[in-house]
Amino acid sequence: YYYTEIRRVKSHKEFLNKTTHQLLFVRHQFKIAFFSELKQDTQNALKNYRTAYNLVHELRAHETNMLEIKTMAGFINYKICRLCFQHNTPLDAIAQFRKHIDLCKKKIGSAELAFEHAAWMSKQFQAFGDLFDEAIKLGLTAIQTQNPGFYYQQAAYYAQERKQLASVLCNHDSSVSYPNPDPLETQTGVLDFYGQRPWRQGILSFDLSDPEKEKMGILSLQLKEKNVLHSELIITLLSNAVAQFKKYKCPRMKSHLMVQMGEEYYYAKDYVKALKLLDYVMCEYRSEGWWTLLTSILTTALKCSYLMAQLRDYITYSLELLGRASTLKEDQKSRIEKNLIKVLMNESPDPEPDCDTAAVKASQKLWADRVSLAGSNIFTIEVQDFIPFVQCKAKFLAPSFHVDVPVQFDVYLRADCPHPIRFSKLCISFNNQDYNQYCVVEEAYQKSDILEQSSQGTMCLVPGKTRKFTFKFVAKTEDVGKKIEITSVDLVLGSESGRCVILNWRGGGGDAASSQEALQAARSFRRRPKLPDNEVHWDSLTIQASTMIISRVPNISVQLRHEPPALTNEMYCLIVTVQSHEETVAKDVKLTAGLKPGQDANLTQKTQVTLHGTDACDDSFPALLPDIPVGDLQPGEKLEKPVYIRCGTVGARMFLVYVSYLINTVVEGKEILCKCHRDETVTIETVFPFDVAVKFVSTKLEHLDRVFADIPFLLMTDILSASPWPLTIVTSQLQLSASMTPVDQLESYVENVVLQTGESASECFCLRCPPVTNATGVATGSYIISWKRSSPVESVPVVSTVITLPHVIVESIPLHVNA
């Protein structure tokens, strides 16, 4: 069927000529393409649409037929682009669209209806954006630099141009009424041909036969355009563009268009939505330091908050527009500052410039209601998310303070507004709220004095000058070892009788731009000018919002006296001497002594500590003796305490001696009880006291590597002192195993022998081994040496060291001669 229709159209086309049937050529070519599309011959359809498109632009264009040509060109262009996307040739579609725009953008038509051309251009970009988006949903891949967002953005741009043109061309007086009869009405209610004017349908002549009718027609179109909600169209297009740029991760394009959306909502008088969008975008421009853009957005936001009489928002935006990030001129800042003061004095501010007159009148009524209402007049504004006109830096004078020294810190304030301004209160909050009461500065003044500079006023901030406030307080003894942090700094502007704004800095100050400025100041090599002694460079100040409270410096001495090294298993004596140099009594003195915690677990098991050196301690004794009560120490009094340590293994050990006490002291006229402590550590090396060598020899003192059954042999022991101190061998004892028997009485030959370093003592025992069945080796027994360090102190306990004797091979011999 469609094939037959195409044949019929083609046969009709053969009788046409381009001189008289130019319009029919376009019509027939479009029909052929349309029928080809219906019979799904998309290649031929595309080819014929392209031919039709070229024929449209061959038509002679005039002001009277310009709209019809553009309308038809738009239809055919849509078809071509759609088929290109279907054929998966997006570059062809984009090229065709660009060509279409280049050919048509100058064909404005009637100057009085220029808004129609802007509306048509906007529709072209929107339609192509829709086609592009549809193709993406069907599988086409787009990129950051080529996505539907750009086309929706351009459509919004032309919609904005349409709005501007309409505001100029359709600015008729209210007395001008809509023409009657309506020139836009037709007998059938629809147009016979797309793009033609209703009042002159089917007229192909370029001459206007009825100028008055033409004039009425243009007027009716202008009056209709006046009622179009342009802002809604623009916002819809911008919203589509924002969604696309968000999808393709283009954050700056998204932000840029969101600003335009916010401004469009402002023009549409939807101030709530305008503020919501502008607030969102402000954060990004603020963090990236786009101060000019931020100032422009803040100015629009301030107008919105004024027109809605939103107190908190109005105050917040005013604070930032007066600050260092604002690029407004001084006279504009001055006006905003005076308006802010009016608001704080519970008066209505002056209107913002360039606001809609009707909206200003409505807002003035709202402001009057705000003044009469006695609602909440205290506004706390957290400044870390924006850049107010006051900067704050708090700094502790030291990273730590002793508990008996007052904690001191400075708070620096600096104003950036055009005029000096007076605050009523400055207060600092800490993680321990008990200190808050000591860090408050308050100053009462008359409402009218808020902008008056006073040399006596402690709370008056002069623009560009740094003001320092010094605070000090006495830390609590229970905070020793803890960190004191400034949690917030509050600066109060205004008074509770009017309106009161509390600027709240988290921590020790700083706002949204502080970290970036501090980094720039640190990297800057620019030389700072010299200032008077009482002034400081703001950039050179650093925030230090925390400090440690540490214990009072102890005024006692702790000395450790001992004779290293320690010998294995001996009761090693460490004498601790504590002497007080305090001016008053040191109360509740306690001593902690022993192995310092945190060392190898094996050392803990093999180290014992006791206060009683006369008794040898076993493994049940602890490695550390905590909090041994010693009593009180008078000024100058000295105390000695012996501590005995038993080390079961050789090696180095670290020992801790910790003395704590309580003392009363006076700080800033306030008596406090301080806990002081002093600790000393000492590393003690443990060594073996002696080396023992054992050997088996015959009765002729010949070396034996084995012994013979029932034949006497000698066991010789050699004790070599390895101690740097003299050792006393109290006694020695040989404990034989069941398989060995002594030939004569077993007596010690080294009793009470004193060995100096490197000296040795030897013994000899005559033994016999009965015949045994096991020839591999027989246990000999053990050798026990009782010894102690040679010392004038009689009470030094004796240490017994057990040495296991080696096994010996026993052989039987059939014959032995005793001569």
C-alpha positions in Angstrom: 0.0 0.0 0.0 2.7 2.5 1.0 4.8 1.5 -2.0 1.8 2.4 -4.3 1.3 5.7 -2.5 5.0 6.5 -3.0 4.7 5.7 -6.7 1.6 8.0 -6.9 3.4 10.9 -5.3 6.4 10.5 -7.5 4.3 10.4 -10.6 2.6 13.6 -9.6 6.0 15.2 -8.8 7.1 14.7 -12.4 4.7 17.3 -13.6 6.1 20.0 -11.2 8.6 22.7 -12.0 10.7 24.6 -9.5 9.7 28.0 -10.8 6.0 27.8 -9.9 5.8 24.8 -7.6 8.6 25.3 -5.1 6.3 24.6 -2.0 4.9 21.4 -3.6 8.4 20.0 -4.1 8.9 20.1 -0.3 5.5 18.7 0.3 5.9 15.8 -2.1 9.4 15.0 -0.9 8.2 14.9 2.7 5.3 12.6 1.7 7.7 10.1 0.0 10.0 10.1 3.1 7.0 9.7 5.5 5.5 6.7 3.5 9.1 5.1 3.3 9.3 5.5 7.1 5.9 3.8 7.5 7.0 0.9 5.4 10.2 0.7 7.6 12.5 1.7 4.8 14.4 4.0 7.1 17.4 4.5 4.8 15.3 5.8 1.9 13.2 7.8 4.4 16.3 9.5 5.7 17.5 10.2 2.2 14.2 11.8 1.2 14.0 13.8 4.4 17.4 15.3 3.7 16.3 16.2 0.2 13.1 17.8 1.6 15.2 19.7 4.2 17.5 21.1 1.5 14.5 22.2 -0.6 13.0 24.1 2.4 16.1 26.2 2.5 15.9 26.9 -1.2 12.5 28.6 -0.7 12.5 32.4 -1.0 12.2 33.6 2.6 10.4 36.8 3.6 9.1 38.2 6.8 5.6 37.0 6.0 6.6 33.3 5.4 9.6 33.0 7.7 7.6 31.3 10.5 6.2 28.7 8.1 9.7 27.9 6.7 11.2 27.5 10.2 8.3 25.4 11.3 8.7 22.9 8.4 12.5 23.0 8.7 12.1 22.1 12.4 9.7 19.1 11.6 12.0 17.7 9.0 15.1 18.3 11.1 13.5 16.3 14.0 12.8 13.4 11.6 16.4 13.4 10.3 17.9 13.5 13.7 15.6 10.8 15.1 16.5 8.4 12.2 20.2 9.1 12.6 20.0 8.1 16.3 18.0 5.0 15.2 20.8 4.1 12.7 23.3 4.5 15.6 25.1 7.4 13.9 24.9 10.1 16.6 27.6 12.2 15.0 25.4 12.6 11.9 22.5 13.7 14.1 24.7 16.3 15.9 26.1 17.5 12.6 22.6 17.8 11.1 21.3 19.7 14.2 24.3 22.1 14.1 23.7 22.8 10.4 19.9 23.3 11.1 20.7 25.9 13.9 23.3 27.7 11.8 20.8 28.0 8.9 17.9 29.2 11.0 19.3 31.2 13.9 19.4 34.5 11.8 15.8 34.0 10.4 14.2 36.1 13.1 11.2 37.3 11.1 9.1 40.1 12.3 11.0 42.3 14.8 7.8 42.8 16.8 7.5 39.1 17.3 11.2 38.4 18.0 10.2 36.4 21.1 8.6 33.9 18.8 12.0 33.1 17.2 13.6 32.7 20.7 10.7 30.3 21.6 11.3 28.4 18.4 15.1 28.1 19.0 14.5 27.0 22.6 12.1 24.3 21.3 14.6 23.0 18.8 17.3 22.5 21.5 14.8 21.0 23.9 13.6 18.5 21.2 17.1 17.5 20.3 18.0 17.1 24.0 14.9 14.8 24.3 16.0 12.7 21.2 19.6 12.4 22.6 18.3 11.3 26.0 16.0 8.8 24.4 18.8 7.4 22.4 21.0 7.0 25.5 18.2 5.1 27.2 18.2 2.7 24.2 21.9 2.0 24.6 23.9 5.0 23.2 26.9 6.1 25.2 27.4 9.8 26.0 30.4 11.5 27.4 31.1 14.5 29.7 31.7 16.9 26.8 28.8 15.7 24.7 25.6 14.9 26.6 21.9 16.1 26.5 22.6 18.6 29.3 24.3 21.1 26.9 21.2 21.1 24.7 18.8 21.6 27.6 21.1 24.4 28.9 21.0 26.1 25.5 17.2 25.7 25.4 17.0 27.4 28.8 19.2 30.2 27.5 16.8 30.9 24.6 13.9 30.6 27.0 15.6 33.4 29.0 16.1 35.4 25.9 12.4 34.9 25.0 11.5 36.2 28.5 13.7 39.3 28.1 12.3 40.1 24.6 8.7 39.5 25.8 9.3 42.0 28.7 10.3 44.6 26.2 7.9 43.9 23.3 4.8 43.0 25.3 5.1 45.8 27.8 1.7 47.2 26.9 -0.3 49.5 29.1 -3.1 47.9 31.1 -5.6 50.0 29.1 -4.8 48.1 25.9 -7.4 45.4 25.4 -7.3 42.1 23.4 -8.6 42.7 19.8 -12.2 41.6 19.1 -12.9 39.7 17.0 -9.9 37.4 17.8 -7.5 37.5 14.9 -6.0 34.1 16.0 -9.3 32.3 15.6 -10.1 30.3 12.4 -13.4 28.9 11.1 -12.4 25.3 11.8 -10.5 26.0 15.0 -7.2 24.7 13.5 -4.7 25.9 10.9 -4.8 24.5 7.4 -1.0 24.6 7.1 1.5 24.6 10.0 3.4 27.9 10.5 0.9 30.1 8.7 -0.8 33.1 10.4 -4.4 32.5 11.3 -5.5 35.9 9.8 -3.9 35.3 6.4 -4.0 31.5 5.7 -3.1 30.3 2.2 -1.9 33.8 1.1 1.4 33.3 -0.7 2.0 36.9 -1.6 4.8 38.8 0.2 2.7 42.0 0.2 0.4 42.6 3.2 -3.1 43.2 1.8 -4.5 44.4 5.2 -1.9 46.2 7.4 -4.5 46.9 10.1 -5.4 43.2 10.4 -1.7 42.4 10.5 -1.2 44.9 13.3 -4.1 43.4 15.3 -2.7 39.9 14.8 0.7 40.9 16.1 -0.9 42.7 19.1 -3.0 39.6 20.0 0.2 37.4 19.9 2.0 39.9 22.1 -0.8 40.0 24.6 -0.9 36.2 24.7 2.9 36.0 25.2 2.5 38.4 28.2 0.5 35.7 30.1 3.1 32.9 29.4 4.8 31.8 32.6 8.4 32.0 31.3 10.1 31.3 34.6 8.4 27.9 34.8 9.6 27.0 31.3 13.2 28.1 32.1 13.2 26.2 35.4 12.0 23.0 33.8 14.8 23.2 31.1 17.5 24.1 33.7 16.3 21.2 35.9 16.6 18.8 33.0 20.1 20.1 32.3 21.2 19.8 36.0 20.0 16.2 36.0 22.1 15.4 33.0 25.2 17.2 34.3 24.8 15.4 37.6 24.6 12.0 35.7 27.7 12.7 33.7 29.7 14.1 36.8 30.1 17.7 35.7 29.9 19.4 39.2 30.7 22.9 38.1 28.2 23.0 35.2 25.6 21.6 37.7 26.4 24.4 40.2 26.4 27.1 37.5 22.9 26.0 36.3 21.6 25.6 39.9 22.5 29.3 40.5 20.5 30.2 37.4 17.6 28.1 38.6 17.7 29.8 42.0 17.7 33.2 40.3 14.8 32.2 38.1 12.8 31.1 41.2 13.6 34.5 42.6 12.2 36.2 39.6 9.1 33.9 39.8 8.8 35.0 43.4 9.2 31.5 44.8 11.7 32.7 47.4 11.7 29.5 49.5 12.9 27.3 46.5 15.3 30.0 45.4 17.0 30.0 48.9 17.1 26.3 49.0 19.0 26.1 45.7 21.3 29.0 46.4 22.2 27.7 49.9 23.2 24.3 48.4 25.5 26.0 45.7 27.0 28.5 48.2 28.9 25.7 50.0 30.7 24.6 46.9 31.7 28.1 45.8 32.8 28.9 49.3 35.0 25.8 49.7 36.6 26.5 46.3 37.2 30.2 47.0 35.1 31.7 44.2 34.5 34.9 46.1 33.0 37.0 43.3 30.4 34.3 42.5 29.7 33.7 46.1 29.1 37.5 46.7 26.6 37.5 43.7 24.7 34.5 45.1 24.7 35.9 48.6 23.2 39.2 47.3 20.3 37.3 45.7 19.9 35.2 48.8 19.8 38.4 51.0 17.0 39.8 48.8 15.0 36.5 49.2 15.4 36.5 52.9 14.4 40.2 53.1 11.3 39.7 51.0 10.3 36.7 53.2 11.3 38.6 56.4 13.3 35.5 57.4 15.3 36.8 60.4 17.9 34.1 60.8 18.7 33.9 57.0 18.8 37.7 56.7 21.3 38.0 59.6 23.4 35.1 58.4 23.7 36.5 54.8 24.4 40.0 56.1 27.2 38.7 58.4 28.9 37.1 55.4 28.4 40.0 52.9 30.2 42.2 55.4 33.1 39.7 55.7 36.4 39.4 54.0 35.0 37.0 51.3 32.6 39.6 50.0 33.6 41.6 47.0 31.0 44.3 47.5 32.0 48.0 47.6 32.4 49.8 50.9 29.1 51.8 50.4 27.1 48.7 49.8 28.7 47.0 52.9 28.0 50.1 54.9 24.3 49.9 53.9 24.1 46.2 54.8 25.8 46.8 58.2 23.3 49.6 59.1 20.4 47.3 58.1 21.8 44.5 60.3 22.0 46.9 63.3 18.4 47.9 62.7 17.3 44.3 62.8 19.3 43.8 66.0 17.6 46.8 67.5 14.2 45.2 66.6 13.5 47.7 63.8 12.6 47.0 60.1 15.6 47.1 57.7 15.5 49.3 54.6 14.5 47.4 51.4 17.2 45.8 49.3 17.9 47.5 45.9 16.3 46.2 42.7 13.5 44.3 44.4 10.0 44.1 43.0 7.9 47.0 44.3 4.8 44.9 45.1 7.0 42.3 46.9 8.7 45.0 48.9 5.4 46.3 50.2 4.3 42.8 51.2 7.6 42.2 52.9 7.4 45.5 54.9 4.2 44.3 56.4 5.9 41.0 57.4 8.8 42.9 59.0 6.3 45.0 60.9 4.8 41.8 62.2 8.2 40.5 63.2 8.9 43.7 65.2 5.6 43.5 67.1 5.9 39.8 67.9 7.7 39.0 71.1 9.0 35.6 70.0 12.5 34.2 70.3 14.9 37.0 69.7 18.1 35.0 70.3 19.8 33.5 67.3 22.8 31.2 67.6 24.7 31.1 64.3 27.5 28.5 63.9 30.1 30.1 61.7 32.3 27.2 60.7 30.3 26.7 57.6 30.5 30.3 56.3 32.7 33.4 56.5 31.4 36.0 58.9 32.8 39.6 59.3 34.4 38.7 62.6 37.4 36.3 62.8 38.4 34.5 66.0 41.5 32.6 67.1 41.9 31.1 70.5 45.4 30.0 71.7 46.6 28.5 74.9 50.0 30.0 75.9 51.6 26.5 76.3 50.8 23.0 75.2 50.8 21.9 78.9 50.4 23.6 82.3 51.4 22.3 85.8 48.4 22.0 88.1 49.9 24.6 90.5 50.3 27.2 87.7 47.2 29.2 86.3 46.1 28.1 82.9 46.4 31.0 80.5 45.1 31.6 77.0 44.4 34.4 74.6 41.4 35.0 72.3 42.1 37.2 69.3 39.2 38.9 67.4 39.3 40.9 64.2 36.5 42.6 62.4 36.3 43.1 58.6 33.1 45.3 58.4 33.3 49.0 57.3 32.4 50.6 60.7 33.6 49.8 64.2 31.1 47.6 66.0 30.5 46.8 69.7 29.7 43.4 71.1 28.1 42.8 74.4 29.6 39.5 75.5 32.5 37.1 74.9 32.4 33.7 76.5 34.4 30.5 76.1 33.2 26.9 76.7 35.4 24.0 77.7 35.1 20.2 77.7 35.0 20.6 81.5 32.1 23.1 82.0 33.3 24.1 85.5 35.9 26.5 83.8 33.3 28.3 81.7 32.4 30.8 84.5 36.0 32.1 84.6 36.2 33.0 80.9 33.5 35.6 80.2 33.9 39.3 79.2 30.7 41.3 79.4 30.0 45.0 78.6 26.7 46.8 78.9 25.9 49.7 76.6 23.0 51.6 75.2 21.3 50.3 72.0 22.2 53.4 70.1 25.9 52.9 70.9 26.2 49.7 68.9 28.0 51.5 66.0 29.7 54.1 68.2 33.4 53.7 68.5 34.6 54.1 72.1 38.2 54.1 73.2 37.1 52.9 76.6 34.9 50.0 75.3 36.6 46.7 75.8 34.3 45.0 73.4 34.5 47.5 70.5 36.1 46.0 67.4 37.8 48.4 65.0 37.9 47.2 61.3 41.4 45.7 60.4 42.7 45.8 64.0 43.3 42.7 66.0 41.9 42.7 69.6 43.3 40.4 72.2 41.5 39.1 75.3 43.5 37.3 78.0 42.0 34.7 80.4 43.4 32.6 83.2 42.0 30.1 85.7 43.2 27.5 88.1 42.9 23.9 86.9 41.2 21.3 89.1 43.5 18.6 90.6 41.3 15.8 89.2 42.1 17.0 85.7 45.8 16.1 86.1 46.7 14.0 83.1 43.7 15.1 81.1 43.3 17.4 78.2 41.4 20.7 78.5 39.9 21.7 75.2 38.1 24.8 74.1 34.8 23.4 72.7 33.4 26.7 71.5 33.8 30.5 71.5 30.7 32.6 71.6 30.6 36.3 70.7 27.3 38.1 71.4 26.1 40.9 69.1 23.1 43.0 70.3 21.3 42.7 73.5 18.5 40.6 74.9 16.2 43.6 75.1 16.3 43.9 71.3 17.6 41.0 69.2 20.7 39.0 70.1 23.0 37.2 67.7 25.4 34.7 69.1 28.3 33.9 66.8 29.5 30.4 67.7 32.9 29.1 66.7 33.6 25.4 67.2 36.9 24.7 69.0 39.3 27.5 69.1 37.9 29.5 66.2 38.3 29.4 62.4 35.6 29.5 59.7 35.1 28.1 56.2 38.1 30.0 54.7 40.5 29.8 57.6 42.3 26.6 56.7 42.9 27.7 53.1 44.2 31.1 54.3 46.5 29.5 56.9 47.9 27.3 54.1 48.5 30.3 51.8 50.1 32.2 54.7 52.4 29.3 55.4 53.5 29.1 51.8 54.0 32.8 51.4 57.5 34.2 51.4 56.2 37.8 51.4 57.8 39.9 54.2 55.3 41.2 56.7 55.6 44.9 57.7 56.7 45.7 61.2 53.9 46.4 63.6 53.9 48.2 67.0 54.8 46.0 70.0 51.2 45.7 71.1 49.9 44.4 67.7 50.3 41.1 65.9 50.0 39.9 62.3 46.7 38.0 62.1 48.1 35.5 59.6 51.0 34.6 62.0 48.5 33.6 64.7 47.8 29.9 65.0 44.9 28.2 66.8 45.8 26.0 69.8 42.5 24.9 71.3 43.8 22.3 73.8 46.3 21.9 76.6 47.4 19.2 79.0 47.2 19.6 82.8 50.2 17.9 84.2 51.1 17.2 87.9 53.0 19.7 90.0 56.8 19.5 89.7 57.9 17.3 92.7 60.3 18.9 95.2 61.8 15.7 96.5 64.9 13.8 95.5 65.1 10.0 94.9 68.5 8.3 94.8 69.2 4.7 94.2 72.3 3.0 95.6 73.4 -0.6 94.6 76.3 -2.7 93.6 75.9 -4.0 90.0 75.8 -6.4 88.4 73.3 -8.6 90.1 74.2 -12.3 90.5 71.7 -15.0 89.5 69.3 -16.0 92.3 70.9 -13.7 94.9 68.9 -11.3 97.0 70.2 -8.1 95.3 69.9 -5.0 97.5 68.7 -1.7 96.0 68.7 1.1 98.6 66.1 3.8 97.9 66.9 7.2 99.5 64.0 9.8 99.5 64.6 13.3 100.7 62.0 16.1 100.9 62.9 19.6 99.8 59.4 20.9 100.2 58.6 23.8 102.5 55.7 22.0 104.1 54.9 18.4 105.1 54.8 15.8 102.3 51.8 13.7 103.2 50.9 10.1 102.5 54.2 9.2 100.9 54.0 6.0 98.9 56.7 3.9 97.2 56.3 1.7 94.2 59.3 -0.4 93.3 60.1 -3.4 91.1 60.4 -4.5 87.5 59.2 -1.8 85.1 56.0 -2.9 83.3 56.0 -3.5 79.6 59.0 -5.8 79.4 59.3 -9.4 78.3 56.8 -11.7 80.1 59.6 -14.2 80.8 61.4 -11.6 82.8 58.3 -10.9 85.0 58.1 -14.6 85.9 61.8 -14.9 86.7 62.0 -11.7 88.8 60.8 -11.3 92.4 60.9 -8.3 94.7 60.6 -8.1 98.5 61.3 -5.7 101.3 62.8 -8.4 103.6 66.2 -9.5 102.4 66.7 -12.1 105.2 64.3 -14.6 103.7 65.0 -16.1 100.3 61.9 -15.5 98.1 60.3 -18.0 95.7 58.2 -17.7 92.5 55.1 -16.7 94.5 56.6 -13.2 95.2 55.6 -10.4 92.8 57.8 -8.6 90.3 56.5 -5.1 91.4 55.5 -3.9 94.8 52.9 -1.1 94.4 52.0 1.7 96.8 54.1 0.8 99.9 53.0 3.3 102.6 56.0 5.2 104.0 54.2 7.9 106.1 54.8 11.6 106.1 58.0 13.5 105.3 58.9 16.7 107.1 60.8 19.4 105.2 64.4 18.3 104.7 63.7 14.8 106.1 65.6 11.9 104.5 64.3 8.3 104.3 66.1 5.1 103.3 64.3 2.0 102.2 66.1 -1.2 101.1 64.4 -3.3 98.3 65.6 -6.8 97.6 65.4 -8.2 94.1 65.9 -11.8 93.0 66.7 -12.4 89.3 66.4 -16.0 88.2 67.9 -15.5 84.7 70.8 -13.6 83.3 70.3 -10.5 81.2 69.4 -6.8 81.5 66.3 -5.6 83.4 64.8 -2.2 83.9 63.6 -1.4 87.4 61.2 1.4 88.3 61.1 3.3 91.7 58.1 5.6 91.9 57.5 7.9 94.9 54.1 9.8 95.2 52.9 12.2 97.9 50.3 14.8 98.6 51.0 18.5 99.4 49.0 21.6 100.0 49.8 24.6 97.9 48.3 28.1 97.2 47.6 29.2 93.5 46.1 32.6 92.8 45.0 32.8 96.5 43.2 29.4 96.3 44.5 26.4 98.3 44.6 23.1 96.5 45.9 19.7 97.4 48.4 18.5 94.8 49.5 14.9 94.1 53.2 14.9 93.1 55.4 12.1 92.0 58.9 11.4 91.0 60.1 8.3 89.3 63.6 6.9 88.7 64.5 4.0 86.5 67.7 1.9 86.6 68.9 -0.9 84.3 70.5 -3.8 86.2 72.5 -6.5 84.4 72.3 -10.0 85.9 75.3 -12.4 85.5 76.3 -16.0 86.6 78.3 -15.8 89.8 80.7 -18.6 88.8 81.5 -21.4 86.3 81.7 -25.0 87.4 83.9 -27.5 85.4 83.5 -31.2 86.2 85.8 -34.1 85.0 86.4 -37.8 85.7 90.0 -39.0 86.3 91.6 -42.3 87.4 93.4 -42.7 90.8 96.6 -41.8 88.8 94.9 -38.5 87.7 94.6 -39.7 84.1 91.6 -38.4 82.2 88.7 -40.9 81.7 86.0 -40.8 79.1 84.4 -43.9 80.7 84.7 -45.7 84.1 84.9 -49.4 85.0 82.6 -51.2 87.3 83.8 -51.6 90.9 87.1 -49.8 90.2 87.5 -46.5 92.1 87.8 -43.2 90.2 88.0 -39.6 91.0 85.3 -36.8 90.4 87.0 -33.4 90.2 85.1 -30.1 90.4 86.5 -26.6 89.6 84.6 -23.5 90.7 85.8 -20.4 88.8 84.5 -17.0 90.1 82.9 -14.8 87.4 81.6 -12.1 89.8 83.3 -8.7 89.9 82.7 -8.8 93.7 84.3 -11.3 96.2 82.2 -14.5 96.7 82.1 -16.6 99.9 81.6 -20.3 99.3 79.8 -21.2 102.5 79.8 -25.0 101.7 79.4 -27.5 99.0 77.6 -30.9 98.9 77.7 -33.8 96.5 74.4 -35.7 96.2 75.1 -39.0 94.4 72.5 -41.0 92.5 71.6 -44.5 93.5 74.0 -46.0 90.9 77.1 -44.3 92.5 78.7 -45.0 95.9 81.4 -43.1 97.7 84.7 -44.8 98.5 85.3 -42.6 101.6 83.5 -39.9 103.5 82.1 -37.1 101.3 83.2 -33.8 102.9 83.4 -30.2 101.5 86.9 -28.9 101.0 85.9 -25.4 100.1 83.9 -24.3 103.2 84.1 -20.5 103.8 86.5 -20.0 100.9 86.5 -16.4 99.6 87.0 -16.2 95.8 88.1 -13.0 94.1 87.3 -12.3 90.5 89.0 -15.0 88.3 90.0 -17.2 91.3 88.9 -20.8 91.4 88.4 -23.5 94.1 88.7 -27.2 93.4 87.5 -30.4 95.1 88.1 -34.1 94.5 85.8 -37.0 95.5 86.6 -40.8 95.2 83.7 -42.8 93.9 82.9 -46.3 92.7 80.2 -47.6 90.4 78.8 -51.1 90.9 78.2 -53.2 87.7 75.2 -52.1 85.7 73.2 -53.6 82.9 72.7 -50.3 81.0 75.9 -49.5 79.2 74.7 -46.3 77.6 75.3 -43.9 80.5 74.7 -43.7 84.3 73.6 -40.6 86.2 76.2 -39.3 88.6 74.1 -37.0 90.7 74.2 -33.3 91.5 76.6 -30.8 93.0 75.2 -28.1 95.4 77.2 -25.0 96.1 76.0 -22.7 98.9 77.4 -19.2 98.5 76.8 -15.5 99.1 78.3 -12.2 98.2 81.1 -11.3 100.6 79.6 -8.4 102.7 80.0 -6.9 106.1 76.3 -7.3 106.5 75.7 -10.6 108.3 72.1 -10.9 107.3 72.7 -11.5 103.6 71.0 -14.9 102.9 72.9 -17.8 101.5 72.1 -18.9 97.9 72.2 -22.6 96.9 73.0 -23.3 93.3 72.4 -26.9 92.1 74.6 -28.2 89.2 73.6 -31.4 87.6 76.6 -33.7 87.0 77.2 -35.3 83.7 76.3 -38.9 82.9 79.2 -41.4 82.6 79.6 -44.6 80.6 80.3 -47.7 82.8 82.0 -50.8 81.4 82.7 -54.1 83.1 86.2 -55.8 82.8 86.8 -59.5 83.5 90.1 -59.0 85.3 91.5 -56.4 87.6 94.8 -56.5 89.6 95.2 -54.6 92.8 98.9 -54.2 93.4 
